[in-house]
Amino acid sequence: MHMLAVLSLLVAAVSAYPTYRDKIPNGYSVPDPCGGGIWEAVGHYDPTHHTILKNMFGQHFAAEGHMWTPKLCGMDSDGDGILNGVELGDPNCIWTVGAIPAGPATGHPGICNPVSACGGFTCGCHGNQCVGK
């Protein structure tokens, strides 16, 4: 019985992560900077796995209480010279949850565009092997 309770909590915790995509503009259509497709785990280095290792956008998002704020929108979390709001289709930082963004997502706020511009990140990685120093 105890194992069932633990399993239920684990399932609830894992299924909660996708809801973060609801809290950023174009959260379900962030382009994969490694070439084609969508980056599902926007706040993480691994595109489809919710690993412990968060990219800088994920860290900034957490610091803002997992909310899209004007401060987060105006940041350049990945250091590629493009603000998070511009990359996610909210260049004026006015988007709210449930609203339609001003435009499409054109980049990834947590991984440099192009990937090689900032170094340290490896496309095709999985888990905690995504960033090498």
N, CA, C and O atoms as a printed pandas DataFrame, in Angstrom:
     atom_number atom_name residue_name chain_id  residue_number  x_coord  y_coord  z_coord
0              1         N          MET        A               1    0.827   -1.188    0.000
1              2        CA          MET        A               1    0.000    0.000    0.000
2              3         C          MET        A               1    0.872    1.253    0.000
3              4         O          MET        A               1    0.580    2.221   -0.701
4              5         N          HIS        A               2    1.942    1.226    0.789
5              6        CA          HIS        A               2    2.849    2.373    0.852
6              7         C          HIS        A               2    3.470    2.659   -0.519
7              8         O          HIS        A               2    3.611    3.817   -0.913
8              9         N          MET        A               3    3.839    1.601   -1.239
9             10        CA          MET        A               3    4.439    1.753   -2.567
10            11         C          MET        A               3    3.458    2.413   -3.532
11            12         O          MET        A               3    3.871    3.211   -4.374
12            13         N          LEU        A               4    2.184    2.100   -3.429
13            14        CA          LEU        A               4    1.168    2.704   -4.281
14            15         C          LEU        A               4    1.063    4.204   -4.039
15            16         O          LEU        A               4    0.887    4.969   -4.987
16            17         N          ALA        A               5    1.169    4.632   -2.796
17            18        CA          ALA        A               5    1.119    6.059   -2.471
18            19         C          ALA        A               5    2.322    6.783   -3.061
19            20         O          ALA        A               5    2.187    7.874   -3.614
20            21         N          VAL        A               6    3.490    6.178   -2.942
21            22        CA          VAL        A               6    4.707    6.782   -3.500
22            23         C          VAL        A               6    4.597    6.873   -5.013
23            24         O          VAL        A               6    4.939    7.898   -5.602
24            25         N          LEU        A               7    4.122    5.810   -5.644
25            26        CA          LEU        A               7    3.960    5.806   -7.088
26            27         C          LEU        A               7    2.971    6.877   -7.537
27            28         O          LEU        A               7    3.201    7.541   -8.548
28            29         N          SER        A               8    1.895    7.052   -6.816
29            30        CA          SER        A               8    0.907    8.087   -7.139
30            31         C          SER        A               8    1.517    9.473   -7.068
31            32         O          SER        A               8    1.253   10.317   -7.925
32            33         N          LEU        A               9    2.330    9.711   -6.053
33            34        CA          LEU        A               9    2.988   11.012   -5.925
34            35         C          LEU        A               9    3.975   11.240   -7.060
35            36         O          LEU        A               9    4.067   12.346   -7.592
36            37         N          LEU        A              10    4.714   10.198   -7.434
37            38        CA          LEU        A              10    5.665   10.319   -8.539
38            39         C          LEU        A              10    4.953   10.640   -9.848
39            40         O          LEU        A              10    5.402   11.507  -10.598
40            41         N          VAL        A              11    3.867    9.964  -10.127
41            42        CA          VAL        A              11    3.107   10.215  -11.349
42            43         C          VAL        A              11    2.578   11.648  -11.346
43            44         O          VAL        A              11    2.625   12.323  -12.374
44            45         N          ALA        A              12    2.082   12.113  -10.222
45            46        CA          ALA        A              12    1.572   13.486  -10.126
46            47         C          ALA        A              12    2.685   14.489  -10.364
47            48         O          ALA        A              12    2.480   15.487  -11.054
48            49         N          ALA        A              13    3.866   14.239   -9.799
49            50        CA          ALA        A              13    4.977   15.174   -9.958
50            51         C          ALA        A              13    5.449   15.232  -11.402
51            52         O          ALA        A              13    5.705   16.313  -11.932
52            53         N          VAL        A              14    5.567   14.058  -12.047
53            54        CA          VAL        A              14    6.036   14.023  -13.427
54            55         C          VAL        A              14    5.015   14.654  -14.363
55            56         O          VAL        A              14    5.398   15.374  -15.285
56            57         N          SER        A              15    3.740   14.405  -14.152
57            58        CA          SER        A              15    2.731   14.951  -15.044
58            59         C          SER        A              15    2.534   16.452  -14.859
59            60         O          SER        A              15    1.894   17.092  -15.693
60            61         N          ALA        A              16    3.069   17.023  -13.788
61            62        CA          ALA        A              16    2.915   18.454  -13.552
62            63         C          ALA        A              16    3.843   19.274  -14.435
63            64         O          ALA        A              16    3.526   20.422  -14.745
64            65         N          TYR        A              17    4.978   18.722  -14.849
65            66        CA          TYR        A              17    5.940   19.479  -15.632
66            67         C          TYR        A              17    5.375   20.053  -16.926
67            68         O          TYR        A              17    5.642   21.215  -17.231
68            69         N          PRO        A              18    4.605   19.286  -17.699
69            70        CA          PRO        A              18    4.077   19.864  -18.938
70            71         C          PRO        A              18    3.207   21.106  -18.719
71            72         O          PRO        A              18    3.057   21.924  -19.626
72            73         N          THR        A              19    2.643   21.246  -17.538
73            74        CA          THR        A              19    1.810   22.429  -17.283
74            75         C          THR        A              19    2.629   23.709  -17.302
75            76         O          THR        A              19    2.076   24.791  -17.501
76            77         N          TYR        A              20    3.926   23.606  -17.099
77            78        CA          TYR        A              20    4.767   24.807  -17.189
78            79         C          TYR        A              20    4.729   25.376  -18.600
79            80         O          TYR        A              20    4.883   26.583  -18.786
80            81         N          ARG        A              21    4.526   24.523  -19.590
81            82        CA          ARG        A              21    4.457   25.001  -20.978
82            83         C          ARG        A              21    3.249   25.909  -21.184
83            84         O          ARG        A              21    3.250   26.757  -22.076
84            85         N          ASP        A              22    2.217   25.729  -20.357
85            86        CA          ASP        A              22    1.035   26.594  -20.419
86            87         C          ASP        A              22    1.347   27.996  -19.895
87            88         O          ASP        A              22    0.616   28.945  -20.177
88            89         N          LYS        A              23    2.419   28.119  -19.143
89            90        CA          LYS        A              23    2.726   29.364  -18.450
90            91         C          LYS        A              23    3.721   30.259  -19.181
91            92         O          LYS        A              23    4.135   31.292  -18.656
92            93         N          ILE        A              24    4.105   29.860  -20.397
93            94        CA          ILE        A              24    4.978   30.697  -21.225
94            95         C          ILE        A              24    4.351   30.828  -22.606
95            96         O          ILE        A              24    3.677   29.903  -23.059
96            97         N          PRO        A              25    4.556   31.953  -23.286
97            98        CA          PRO        A              25    3.996   32.099  -24.632
98            99         C          PRO        A              25    4.570   31.042  -25.571
99           100         O          PRO        A              25    5.769   30.763  -25.545
100          101         N          ASN        A              26    3.717   30.463  -26.390
101          102        CA          ASN        A              26    4.120   29.448  -27.362
102          103         C          ASN        A              26    4.853   28.270  -26.731
103          104         O          ASN        A              26    5.744   27.684  -27.346
104          105         N          GLY        A              27    4.479   27.929  -25.512
105          106        CA          GLY        A              27    5.157   26.866  -24.781
106          107         C          GLY        A              27    5.118   25.512  -25.450
107          108         O          GLY        A              27    5.950   24.652  -25.159
108          109         N          TYR        A              28    4.162   25.309  -26.346
109          110        CA          TYR        A              28    4.045   24.028  -27.038
110          111         C          TYR        A              28    4.634   24.070  -28.444
111          112         O          TYR        A              28    4.517   23.105  -29.199
112          113         N          SER        A              29    5.260   25.177  -28.792
113          114        CA          SER        A              29    5.832   25.279  -30.137
114          115         C          SER        A              29    7.216   25.927  -30.142
115          116         O          SER        A              29    7.578   26.613  -31.097
116          117         N          VAL        A              30    7.984   25.712  -29.082
117          118        CA          VAL        A              30    9.351   26.243  -29.009
118          119         C          VAL        A              30   10.226   25.402  -29.928
119          120         O          VAL        A              30   10.331   24.190  -29.741
120          121         N          PRO        A              31   10.857   26.032  -30.924
121          122        CA          PRO        A              31   11.645   25.257  -31.888
122          123         C          PRO        A              31   12.888   24.613  -31.272
123          124         O          PRO        A              31   13.507   25.150  -30.354
124          125         N          ASP        A              32   13.219   23.469  -31.801
125          126        CA          ASP        A              32   14.415   22.739  -31.390
126          127         C          ASP        A              32   15.611   23.369  -32.104
127          128         O          ASP        A              32   15.711   23.259  -33.326
128          129         N          PRO        A              33   16.518   24.025  -31.380
129          130        CA          PRO        A              33   17.665   24.677  -32.017
130          131         C          PRO        A              33   18.674   23.698  -32.609
131          132         O          PRO        A              33   19.624   24.108  -33.277
132          133         N          CYS        A              34   18.469   22.409  -32.364
133          134        CA          CYS        A              34   19.363   21.395  -32.927
134          135         C          CYS        A              34   18.885   20.901  -34.281
135          136         O          CYS        A              34   19.494   20.018  -34.884
136          137         N          GLY        A              35   17.797   21.474  -34.748
137          138        CA          GLY        A              35   17.340   21.138  -36.089
138          139         C          GLY        A              35   16.008   20.420  -36.137
139          140         O          GLY        A              35   15.930   19.211  -35.917
140          141         N          GLY        A              36   14.974   21.164  -36.423
141          142        CA          GLY        A              36   13.647   20.591  -36.626
142          143         C          GLY        A              36   12.958   20.152  -35.358
143          144         O          GLY        A              36   13.596   19.820  -34.359
144          145         N          GLY        A              37   11.659   20.156  -35.420
145          146        CA          GLY        A              37   10.861   19.678  -34.309
146          147         C          GLY        A              37   10.635   20.714  -33.221
147          148         O          GLY        A              37   10.987   21.887  -33.351
148          149         N          ILE        A              38   10.038   20.235  -32.158
149          150        CA          ILE        A              38    9.670   21.067  -31.013
150          151         C          ILE        A              38   10.475   20.621  -29.797
151          152         O          ILE        A              38   10.712   19.429  -29.601
152          153         N          TRP        A              39   10.889   21.579  -28.991
153          154        CA          TRP        A              39   11.615   21.296  -27.755
154          155         C          TRP        A              39   10.579   21.259  -26.639
155          156         O          TRP        A              39   10.095   22.305  -26.208
156          157         N          GLU        A              40   10.237   20.069  -26.172
157          158        CA          GLU        A              40    9.167   19.911  -25.192
158          159         C          GLU        A              40    9.536   20.379  -23.791
159          160         O          GLU        A              40    8.733   21.050  -23.143
160          161         N          ALA        A              41   10.703   20.049  -23.316
161          162        CA          ALA        A              41   11.133   20.395  -21.958
162          163         C          ALA        A              41   11.902   21.711  -22.011
163          164         O          ALA        A              41   13.124   21.727  -21.868
164          165         N          VAL        A              42   11.188   22.805  -22.216
165          166        CA          VAL        A              42   11.794   24.108  -22.504
166          167         C          VAL        A              42   12.809   24.545  -21.451
167          168         O          VAL        A              42   13.820   25.154  -21.802
168          169         N          GLY        A              43   12.574   24.257  -20.191
169          170        CA          GLY        A              43   13.482   24.683  -19.131
170          171         C          GLY        A              43   14.636   23.739  -18.872
171          172         O          GLY        A              43   15.389   23.926  -17.916
172          173         N          HIS        A              44   14.784   22.727  -19.710
173          174        CA          HIS        A              44   15.828   21.725  -19.506
174          175         C          HIS        A              44   16.707   21.609  -20.750
175          176         O          HIS        A              44   16.309   21.990  -21.851
176          177         N          TYR        A              45   17.903   21.077  -20.549
177          178        CA          TYR        A              45   18.824   20.885  -21.667
178          179         C          TYR        A              45   18.422   19.731  -22.566
179          180         O          TYR        A              45   18.707   19.757  -23.764
180          181         N          ASP        A              46   17.775   18.734  -22.025
181          182        CA          ASP        A              46   17.334   17.582  -22.800
182          183         C          ASP        A              46   15.950   17.904  -23.364
183          184         O          ASP        A              46   15.054   18.242  -22.591
184          185         N          PRO        A              47   15.740   17.813  -24.680
185          186        CA          PRO        A              47   14.492   18.273  -25.296
186          187         C          PRO        A              47   13.222   17.534  -24.907
187          188         O          PRO        A              47   12.141   18.120  -24.960
188          189         N          THR        A              48   13.313   16.278  -24.520
189          190        CA          THR        A              48   12.100   15.524  -24.218
190          191         C          THR        A              48   12.071   14.955  -22.811
191          192         O          THR        A              48   11.026   14.488  -22.359
192          193         N          HIS        A              49   13.175   14.985  -22.122
193          194        CA          HIS        A              49   13.238   14.405  -20.782
194          195         C          HIS        A              49   13.305   15.522  -19.748
195          196         O          HIS        A              49   13.982   16.533  -19.934
196          197         N          HIS        A              50   12.602   15.311  -18.684
197          198        CA          HIS        A              50   12.616   16.298  -17.601
198          199         C          HIS        A              50   13.709   15.913  -16.611
199          200         O          HIS        A              50   13.445   15.305  -15.574
200          201         N          THR        A              51   14.924   16.276  -16.949
201          202        CA          THR        A              51   16.067   15.962  -16.109
202          203         C          THR        A              51   16.204   17.003  -15.012
203          204         O          THR        A              51   15.571   18.058  -15.051
204          205         N          ILE        A              52   17.016   16.696  -14.061
205          206        CA          ILE        A              52   17.263   17.636  -12.964
206          207         C          ILE        A              52   17.987   18.869  -13.489
207          208         O          ILE        A              52   17.761   19.974  -12.995
208          209         N          LEU        A              53   18.846   18.698  -14.473
209          210        CA          LEU        A              53   19.672   19.789  -14.976
210          211         C          LEU        A              53   18.842   20.770  -15.807
211          212         O          LEU        A              53   18.426   20.456  -16.923
212          213         N          LYS        A              54   18.607   21.961  -15.250
213          214        CA          LYS        A              54   17.835   22.991  -15.950
214          215         C          LYS        A              54   18.770   23.927  -16.690
215          216         O          LYS        A              54   19.871   24.223  -16.225
216          217         N          ASN        A              55   18.317   24.394  -17.857
217          218        CA          ASN        A              55   19.077   25.431  -18.544
218          219         C          ASN        A              55   18.807   26.766  -17.833
219          220         O          ASN        A              55   18.004   26.818  -16.902
220          221         N          MET        A              56   19.463   27.826  -18.262
221          222        CA          MET        A              56   19.319   29.109  -17.564
222          223         C          MET        A              56   17.893   29.644  -17.642
223          224         O          MET        A              56   17.432   30.286  -16.699
224          225         N          PHE        A              57   17.182   29.396  -18.740
225          226        CA          PHE        A              57   15.790   29.826  -18.802
226          227         C          PHE        A              57   14.984   29.096  -17.733
227          228         O          PHE        A              57   14.170   29.715  -17.048
228          229         N          GLY        A              58   15.194   27.803  -17.579
229          230        CA          GLY        A              58   14.496   27.040  -16.547
230          231         C          GLY        A              58   14.807   27.558  -15.155
231          232         O          GLY        A              58   13.925   27.615  -14.298
232          233         N          GLN        A              59   16.048   27.932  -14.931
233          234        CA          GLN        A              59   16.438   28.489  -13.635
234          235         C          GLN        A              59   15.787   29.852  -13.405
235          236         O          GLN        A              59   15.306   30.139  -12.308
236          237         N          HIS        A              60   15.774   30.688  -14.441
237          238        CA          HIS        A              60   15.146   32.005  -14.312
238          239         C          HIS        A              60   13.635   31.880  -14.138
239          240         O          HIS        A              60   13.038   32.614  -13.350
240          241         N          PHE        A              61   13.019   30.957  -14.867
241          242        CA          PHE        A              61   11.581   30.702  -14.758
242          243         C          PHE        A              61   11.236   30.275  -13.328
243          244         O          PHE        A              61   10.254   30.750  -12.758
244          245         N          ALA        A              62   12.033   29.387  -12.757
245          246        CA          ALA        A              62   11.819   28.944  -11.376
246          247         C          ALA        A              62   11.969   30.117  -10.410
247          248         O          ALA        A              62   11.186   30.255   -9.470
248          249         N          ALA        A              63   12.979   30.963  -10.642
249          250        CA          ALA        A              63   13.204   32.125   -9.771
250          251         C          ALA        A              63   12.042   33.118   -9.820
251          252         O          ALA        A              63   11.825   33.870   -8.870
252          253         N          GLU        A              64   11.300   33.118  -10.925
253          254        CA          GLU        A              64   10.137   34.005  -11.074
254          255         C          GLU        A              64    8.849   33.310  -10.614
255          256         O          GLU        A              64    7.749   33.750  -10.949
256          257         N          GLY        A              65    8.994   32.229   -9.849
257          258        CA          GLY        A              65    7.829   31.535   -9.327
258          259         C          GLY        A              65    7.081   30.721  -10.369
259          260         O          GLY        A              65    5.878   30.494  -10.248
260          261         N          HIS        A              66    7.810   30.280  -11.405
261          262        CA          HIS        A              66    7.214   29.534  -12.528
262          263         C          HIS        A              66    6.101   30.335  -13.186
263          264         O          HIS        A              66    5.043   29.806  -13.525
264          265         N          MET        A              67    6.366   31.610  -13.354
265          266        CA          MET        A              67    5.415   32.526  -13.999
266          267         C          MET        A              67    6.133   33.310  -15.090
267          268         O          MET        A              67    7.325   33.598  -14.976
268          269         N          TRP        A              68    5.401   33.654  -16.151
269          270        CA          TRP        A              68    5.910   34.540  -17.194
270          271         C          TRP        A              68    5.734   35.957  -16.672
271          272         O          TRP        A              68    4.608   36.425  -16.500
272          273         N          THR        A              69    6.832   36.632  -16.422
273          274        CA          THR        A              69    6.804   37.984  -15.872
274          275         C          THR        A              69    7.517   38.934  -16.833
275          276         O          THR        A              69    8.298   38.490  -17.675
276          277         N          PRO        A              70    7.257   40.229  -16.715
277          278        CA          PRO        A              70    8.005   41.184  -17.546
278          279         C          PRO        A              70    9.521   41.043  -17.358
279          280         O          PRO        A              70   10.286   41.217  -18.307
280          281         N          LYS        A              71    9.944   40.732  -16.142
281          282        CA          LYS        A              71   11.376   40.563  -15.889
282          283         C          LYS        A              71   11.930   39.378  -16.683
283          284         O          LYS        A              71   12.960   39.502  -17.345
284          285         N          LEU        A              72   11.240   38.215  -16.618
285          286        CA          LEU        A              72   11.682   37.035  -17.352
286          287         C          LEU        A              72   11.632   37.281  -18.855
287          288         O          LEU        A              72   12.535   36.871  -19.585
288          289         N          CYS        A              73   10.597   37.937  -19.307
289          290        CA          CYS        A              73   10.444   38.258  -20.726
290          291         C          CYS        A              73   11.608   39.114  -21.228
291          292         O          CYS        A              73   12.093   38.913  -22.342
292          293         N          GLY        A              74   12.052   40.057  -20.416
293          294        CA          GLY        A              74   13.106   40.983  -20.812
294          295         C          GLY        A              74   14.520   40.464  -20.628
295          296         O          GLY        A              74   15.485   41.170  -20.917
296          297         N          MET        A              75   14.647   39.246  -20.152
297          298        CA          MET        A              75   15.974   38.649  -19.961
298          299         C          MET        A              75   16.448   37.948  -21.241
299          300         O          MET        A              75   15.649   37.605  -22.112
300          301         N          ASP        A              76   17.732   37.752  -21.327
301          302        CA          ASP        A              76   18.339   36.922  -22.374
302          303         C          ASP        A              76   18.972   35.738  -21.657
303          304         O          ASP        A              76   20.186   35.694  -21.456
304          305         N          SER        A              77   18.140   34.784  -21.277
305          306        CA          SER        A              77   18.594   33.676  -20.431
306          307         C          SER        A              77   19.725   32.861  -21.024
307          308         O          SER        A              77   20.606   32.407  -20.295
308          309         N          ASP        A              78   19.718   32.669  -22.333
309          310        CA          ASP        A              78   20.753   31.831  -22.938
310          311         C          ASP        A              78   21.971   32.614  -23.420
311          312         O          ASP        A              78   22.953   32.017  -23.863
312          313         N          GLY        A              79   21.919   33.929  -23.338
313          314        CA          GLY        A              79   23.076   34.740  -23.693
314          315         C          GLY        A              79   23.366   34.834  -25.174
315          316         O          GLY        A              79   24.501   35.111  -25.562
316          317         N          ASP        A              80   22.353   34.607  -26.021
317          318        CA          ASP        A              80   22.580   34.660  -27.469
318          319         C          ASP        A              80   22.257   36.015  -28.084
319          320         O          ASP        A              80   22.295   36.171  -29.305
320          321         N          GLY        A              81   21.939   36.996  -27.243
321          322        CA          GLY        A              81   21.661   38.345  -27.748
322          323         C          GLY        A              81   20.207   38.571  -28.130
323          324         O          GLY        A              81   19.866   39.640  -28.636
324          325         N          ILE        A              82   19.344   37.589  -27.898
325          326        CA          ILE        A              82   17.918   37.708  -28.227
326          327         C          ILE        A              82   17.122   37.531  -26.939
327          328         O          ILE        A              82   17.277   36.526  -26.245
328          329         N          LEU        A              83   16.279   38.493  -26.619
329          330        CA          LEU        A              83   15.507   38.435  -25.383
330          331         C          LEU        A              83   14.521   37.271  -25.391
331          332         O          LEU        A              83   14.020   36.872  -26.442
332          333         N          ASN        A              84   14.252   36.738  -24.209
333          334        CA          ASN        A              84   13.312   35.618  -24.068
334          335         C          ASN        A              84   11.966   35.923  -24.721
335          336         O          ASN        A              84   11.405   35.071  -25.410
336          337         N          GLY        A              85   11.449   37.125  -24.509
337          338        CA          GLY        A              85   10.155   37.490  -25.083
338          339         C          GLY        A              85   10.149   37.483  -26.596
339          340         O          GLY        A              85    9.164   37.081  -27.214
340          341         N          VAL        A              86   11.232   37.919  -27.191
341          342        CA          VAL        A              86   11.345   37.913  -28.649
342          343         C          VAL        A              86   11.376   36.467  -29.142
343          344         O          VAL        A              86   10.682   36.117  -30.097
344          345         N          GLU        A              87   12.177   35.634  -28.490
345          346        CA          GLU        A              87   12.278   34.235  -28.907
346          347         C          GLU        A              87   10.958   33.486  -28.756
347          348         O          GLU        A              87   10.675   32.577  -29.536
348          349         N          LEU        A              88   10.151   33.853  -27.769
349          350        CA          LEU        A              88    8.894   33.147  -27.513
350          351         C          LEU        A              88    7.667   33.838  -28.109
351          352         O          LEU        A              88    6.539   33.427  -27.841
352          353         N          GLY        A              89    7.874   34.880  -28.912
353          354        CA          GLY        A              89    6.751   35.521  -29.596
354          355         C          GLY        A              89    6.001   36.551  -28.776
355          356         O          GLY        A              89    4.849   36.861  -29.078
356          357         N          ASP        A              90    6.631   37.086  -27.747
357          358        CA          ASP        A              90    6.035   38.136  -26.915
358          359         C          ASP        A              90    7.021   39.298  -26.784
359          360         O          ASP        A              90    7.492   39.582  -25.683
360          361         N          PRO        A              91    7.338   39.969  -27.885
361          362        CA          PRO        A              91    8.371   41.001  -27.852
362          363         C          PRO        A              91    8.030   42.211  -26.977
363          364         O          PRO        A              91    8.927   42.928  -26.533
364          365         N          ASN        A              92    6.740   42.437  -26.731
365          366        CA          ASN        A              92    6.337   43.575  -25.898
366          367         C          ASN        A              92    6.080   43.195  -24.449
367          368         O          ASN        A              92    5.687   44.034  -23.638
368          369         N          CYS        A              93    6.304   41.935  -24.129
369          370        CA          CYS        A              93    6.169   41.432  -22.759
370          371         C          CYS        A              93    4.785   41.699  -22.165
371          372         O          CYS        A              93    4.660   42.144  -21.024
372          373         N          ILE        A              94    3.753   41.420  -22.957
373          374        CA          ILE        A              94    2.381   41.661  -22.494
374          375         C          ILE        A              94    1.536   40.390  -22.450
375          376         O          ILE        A              94    0.370   40.439  -22.057
376          377         N          TRP        A              95    2.103   39.264  -22.844
377          378        CA          TRP        A              95    1.345   38.016  -22.893
378          379         C          TRP        A              95    0.913   37.591  -21.499
379          380         O          TRP        A              95    1.644   37.778  -20.527
380          381         N          THR        A              96   -0.290   37.015  -21.408
381          382        CA          THR        A              96   -0.783   36.430  -20.163
382          383         C          THR        A              96   -1.241   35.000  -20.446
383          384         O          THR        A              96   -1.555   34.659  -21.587
384          385         N          VAL        A              97   -1.276   34.176  -19.420
385          386        CA          VAL        A              97   -1.677   32.783  -19.559
386          387         C          VAL        A              97   -3.054   32.698  -20.210
387          388         O          VAL        A              97   -3.997   33.361  -19.777
388          389         N          GLY        A              98   -3.160   31.890  -21.237
389          390        CA          GLY        A              98   -4.412   31.689  -21.949
390          391         C          GLY        A              98   -4.597   32.597  -23.155
391          392         O          GLY        A              98   -5.472   32.355  -23.987
392          393         N          ALA        A              99   -3.782   33.637  -23.254
393          394        CA          ALA        A              99   -3.883   34.573  -24.380
394          395         C          ALA        A              99   -3.101   34.043  -25.579
395          396         O          ALA        A              99   -2.262   33.153  -25.448
396          397         N          ILE        A             100   -3.391   34.604  -26.740
397          398        CA          ILE        A             100   -2.651   34.258  -27.957
398          399         C          ILE        A             100   -1.428   35.171  -28.029
399          400         O          ILE        A             100   -1.568   36.392  -27.948
400          401         N          PRO        A             101   -0.226   34.595  -28.181
401          402        CA          PRO        A             101    0.983   35.421  -28.278
402          403         C          PRO        A             101    0.954   36.324  -29.514
403          404         O          PRO        A             101    0.227   36.056  -30.471
404          405         N          ALA        A             102    1.736   37.374  -29.484
405          406        CA          ALA        A             102    1.805   38.337  -30.592
406          407         C          ALA        A             102    2.323   37.680  -31.871
407          408         O          ALA        A             102    1.945   38.083  -32.970
408          409         N          GLY        A             103    3.174   36.684  -31.735
409          410        CA          GLY        A             103    3.745   36.002  -32.897
410          411         C          GLY        A             103    4.208   34.615  -32.513
411          412         O          GLY        A             103    4.050   34.200  -31.365
412          413         N          PRO        A             104    4.778   33.896  -33.464
413          414        CA          PRO        A             104    5.264   32.540  -33.176
414          415         C          PRO        A             104    6.582   32.563  -32.412
415          416         O          PRO        A             104    7.290   33.570  -32.402
416          417         N          ALA        A             105    6.898   31.454  -31.781
417          418        CA          ALA        A             105    8.213   31.293  -31.165
418          419         C          ALA        A             105    9.225   31.166  -32.298
419          420         O          ALA        A             105    9.036   30.378  -33.225
420          421         N          THR        A             106   10.284   31.936  -32.218
421          422        CA          THR        A             106   11.301   31.926  -33.266
422          423         C          THR        A             106   12.631   31.347  -32.798
423          424         O          THR        A             106   13.542   31.136  -33.599
424          425         N          GLY        A             107   12.734   31.095  -31.511
425          426        CA          GLY        A             107   13.965   30.563  -30.955
426          427         C          GLY        A             107   13.705   29.917  -29.610
427          428         O          GLY        A             107   12.578   29.911  -29.114
428          429         N          HIS        A             108   14.751   29.379  -29.031
429          430        CA          HIS        A             108   14.668   28.740  -27.719
430          431         C          HIS        A             108   15.285   29.687  -26.696
431          432         O          HIS        A             108   16.426   30.111  -26.879
432          433         N          PRO        A             109   14.566   30.035  -25.617
433          434        CA          PRO        A             109   15.096   30.988  -24.645
434          435         C          PRO        A             109   16.190   30.443  -23.732
435          436         O          PRO        A             109   16.850   31.216  -23.038
436          437         N          GLY        A             110   16.395   29.129  -23.721
437          438        CA          GLY        A             110   17.385   28.552  -22.823
438          439         C          GLY        A             110   18.573   27.912  -23.508
439          440         O          GLY        A             110   19.491   27.428  -22.846
440          441         N          ILE        A             111   18.561   27.907  -24.838
441          442        CA          ILE        A             111   19.669   27.317  -25.604
442          443         C          ILE        A             111   19.991   28.243  -26.763
443          444         O          ILE        A             111   19.105   28.632  -27.524
444          445         N          CYS        A             112   21.247   28.589  -26.891
445          446        CA          CYS        A             112   21.687   29.556  -27.906
446          447         C          CYS        A             112   21.236   29.209  -29.311
447          448         O          CYS        A             112   21.153   28.045  -29.704
448          449         N          ASN        A             113   20.952   30.257  -30.042
449          450        CA          ASN        A             113   20.627   30.144  -31.462
450          451         C          ASN        A             113   21.657   30.973  -32.221
451          452         O          ASN        A             113   21.631   32.197  -32.096
452          453         N          PRO        A             114   22.551   30.389  -32.992
453          454        CA          PRO        A             114   22.762   28.955  -33.181
454          455         C          PRO        A             114   23.425   28.325  -31.954
455          456         O          PRO        A             114   24.045   29.007  -31.138
456          457         N          VAL        A             115   23.277   27.027  -31.855
457          458        CA          VAL        A             115   23.769   26.283  -30.698
458          459         C          VAL        A             115   25.256   26.519  -30.471
459          460         O          VAL        A             115   25.694   26.638  -29.327
460          461         N          SER        A             116   26.018   26.588  -31.519
461          462        CA          SER        A             116   27.472   26.740  -31.396
462          463         C          SER        A             116   27.904   28.109  -30.885
463          464         O          SER        A             116   29.070   28.291  -30.534
464          465         N          ALA        A             117   26.989   29.074  -30.837
465          466        CA          ALA        A             117   27.346   30.440  -30.448
466          467         C          ALA        A             117   27.798   30.560  -29.003
467          468         O          ALA        A             117   28.637   31.407  -28.695
468          469         N          CYS        A             118   27.274   29.752  -28.122
469          470        CA          CYS        A             118   27.589   29.896  -26.697
470          471         C          CYS        A             118   28.469   28.790  -26.150
471          472         O          CYS        A             118   29.043   28.947  -25.072
472          473         N          GLY        A             119   28.591   27.689  -26.850
473          474        CA          GLY        A             119   29.457   26.601  -26.401
474          475         C          GLY        A             119   28.931   25.895  -25.163
475          476         O          GLY        A             119   28.053   26.406  -24.468
476          477         N          GLY        A             120   29.465   24.743  -24.901
477          478        CA          GLY        A             120   29.125   23.995  -23.707
478          479         C          GLY        A             120   27.962   23.044  -23.868
479          480         O          GLY        A             120   27.910   22.031  -23.170
480          481         N          PHE        A             121   27.023   23.326  -24.761
481          482        CA          PHE        A             121   25.852   22.475  -24.953
482          483         C          PHE        A             121   26.087   21.540  -26.129
483          484         O          PHE        A             121   26.678   21.933  -27.135
484          485         N          THR        A             122   25.617   20.285  -26.001
485          486        CA          THR        A             122   25.768   19.288  -27.050
486          487         C          THR        A             122   24.404   18.825  -27.532
487          488         O          THR        A             122   23.612   18.308  -26.744
488          489         N          CYS        A             123   24.121   19.002  -28.810
489          490        CA          CYS        A             123   22.873   18.495  -29.389
490          491         C          CYS        A             123   22.891   16.971  -29.353
491          492         O          CYS        A             123   23.948   16.348  -29.461
492          493         N          GLY        A             124   21.714   16.385  -29.200
493          494        CA          GLY        A             124   21.594   14.933  -29.173
494          495         C          GLY        A             124   21.916   14.312  -27.843
495          496         O          GLY        A             124   22.016   13.090  -27.730
496          497         N          CYS        A             125   22.082   15.143  -26.829
497          498        CA          CYS        A             125   22.426   14.639  -25.509
498          499         C          CYS        A             125   21.183   14.101  -24.807
499          500         O          CYS        A             125   20.059   14.335  -25.251
500          501         N          HIS        A             126   21.391   13.395  -23.733
501          502        CA          HIS        A             126   20.296   12.906  -22.914
502          503         C          HIS        A             126   20.706   13.006  -21.440
503          504         O          HIS        A             126   21.851   12.747  -21.069
504          505         N          GLY        A             127   19.746   13.385  -20.633
505          506        CA          GLY        A             127   20.010   13.469  -19.199
506          507         C          GLY        A             127   21.025   14.534  -18.845
507          508         O          GLY        A             127   20.979   15.646  -19.371
508          509         N          ASN        A             128   21.939   14.196  -17.955
509          510        CA          ASN        A             128   22.887   15.182  -17.460
510          511         C          ASN        A             128   24.163   15.271  -18.294
511          512         O          ASN        A             128   25.128   15.904  -17.867
512          513         N          GLN        A             129   24.190   14.643  -19.486
513          514        CA          GLN        A             129   25.341   14.737  -20.366
514          515         C          GLN        A             129   25.197   15.871  -21.376
515          516         O          GLN        A             129   25.968   15.939  -22.334
516          517         N          CYS        A             130   24.232   16.755  -21.183
517          518        CA          CYS        A             130   23.938   17.794  -22.162
518          519         C          CYS        A             130   24.898   18.966  -22.146
519          520         O          CYS        A             130   25.082   19.634  -23.163
520          521         N          VAL        A             131   25.500   19.215  -21.022
521          522        CA          VAL        A             131   26.392   20.370  -20.926
522          523         C          VAL        A             131   27.734   19.906  -20.418
523          524         O          VAL        A             131   27.835   19.289  -19.357
524          525         N          GLY        A             132   28.759   20.206  -21.184
525          526        CA          GLY        A             132   30.110   19.862  -20.772
526          527         C          GLY        A             132   30.912   21.122  -20.518
527          528         O          GLY        A             132   30.809   22.087  -21.276
528          529         N          LYS        A             133   31.665   21.124  -19.519
529          530        CA          LYS        A             133   32.482   22.299  -19.192
530          531         C          LYS        A             133   33.944   21.961  -19.367
531          532         O          LYS        A             133   34.806   22.811  -19.143
